[in-house]
Amino acid sequence: MVDYLVLKWVHIIGGILLLGNVTVTGVWSLYLYRHWRDEGMPFAPIARAILLTDLVFTLGGGALLSITGVWMALRSGFPFLGTPWLLHGIIALSLATLAWAVVLIPDQLKMEKATDPAQIRKLFLRWSVIGWADTAVLFYGLWAMVTKR
């Protein structure tokens, strides 16, 4: 049987990958967007890089976080719905994942294919606003889990 501390360590690594990627991607994508507008280069490589890092680090980190979190909760006997901090963390991750799957990934795919600068600006603005709100929700989930509130 896997040691609880190993599960916890992998859980923390998953959280670092997930939160680190969404935060850093938000920052460097704004930087690249600004330079894209200044230099007139194609936006597709930027959108492709965002999508690739999302699929590797956001999806990978989120999977590690979710699998080990459920495993540790079941192993510890915590009731999912009866443990407030666990419920808050699960709700935050679920809401963030829903927004990621329904809005952010589709917008990334559209940005990769778009050639009209006005359409790219509109998509990037929506992706940025929803993405930063999503990031805040994930940080709330982290806060709930760490403080157990």
N, C-alpha and C positions, 0 to 999 in steps of 0.2 A: 504494500500500500504506500502511496506517495506521502511523504512527510508533510505535515501542515505548514511548516516554515518554508518548504520548497514551493508549495502552492501560493503562499503569501508573497514570496519573492517574485514568482512569475506574474502574479496579480499586479504587483507594483510596477514591474517592467511593462506590462500591458498598458497600465494607466499612463506611464511616462511616454510610451510610444504614441498613444492616442492623443493625449493632451499636448504633448510636444509637437506633434505633426500639425494638428489643427491650428495651433498658435503660430508656429513658424511659417506655415503655408500662408496664413492670413497676412503676415508681415511682408514676406518676400514677394507675394503676389501683388500687393499694393505697389511695391517698389518696381517690379517688372512692368506692371500696368502703366505706371507713370512714364517709364522709359519707352514703352511701346508707343504711347501716344506722342512722345517727343521725336522718336526716331523713325516711325512709320514701318517698323518690321512686322512680319506676320504674327498674329496672335496665337495661331494653332500650336506652335511648340510650347508656349507658356501654358496653355490650357491642357496640353498633353502631359506636361510635367506635373501640374496640379493633380490631374486624374491619376497618374502613375503613383505619386507619393500617397495619395488618398487610399488607393487600393492596397498598397503594400503596408503602410504604417497605420493609417486610420483603421482599415478593416482588420489587419493583423493584430494591432494593439487592442482593438475592441473585442476581437475574438478571444484573445488571451485573457483580457479583463473579465469578460462575461463567463467563460468556461470555468476559470479558476474561482471566480466569485460565487457562482452557483455551487460549485463543488465544495468550497469552504463552508458556505452557509448550510448546506445539507449535512455536511460532516459534523458541524458544530451544533446542529439542532436548532438553529435560528429559524423561527417562523417568518417567512418572507413578508406576509401582510401584517404581522404583529410586531415587527421590529421597525420602529419609525425611521431610524437612520438607514437601514437597509432598503426599506420601501422608497425613501426619498432618492437614494442613489440609483435604484432600479428605474424609477420613474424618470429621473433626469437622463439617464443613459438611453432609455426607450424613446423619449421625446427627441433627443438629439439624433438618434439613429433614424427615426422616422423622417425628420426634416432632411437629413443627409440623403436618404434613399429617395424621397419624393421630390425634393427641390434641388439640392446641391449637386448631386451626381448628374441628373438630367441637364442642369444648367452648364455643368462642365462639358458634357458631351456636345451641347449646342454651341458653346463658345469655341470648341475645337473645330467645328465645321463652319462657323460663321465667318463671312468675309466683309460684311458691311460694318464699318466702324460704329455707326449708331446702334446697331443691334448688339454688337460686342459690349459697348458701354452700358446699355440697358441690362444685359445679362450679368455683366460683371458687378454692377451696382447691386442688383438683387442678390447675387451670390455672396457678395461681401457683407451686406446687411444681415442676411439670414445666417451666414456663416459665423459672423461675430456674435450674434445672439445665441446661436447654437454652442459656440465656444463658452459663452458665459454660463449656459445651462450645464455644460460638462464640468466647469469649475465649481458650480454649486454642488453637483453630485460628488465631486471630490471632497469639498468642504463637509458635506453631510456624512460621508463615510469616515473621514479622518476624525472629525469631532464627535461622531456618533450622535448627531442631533437630527 
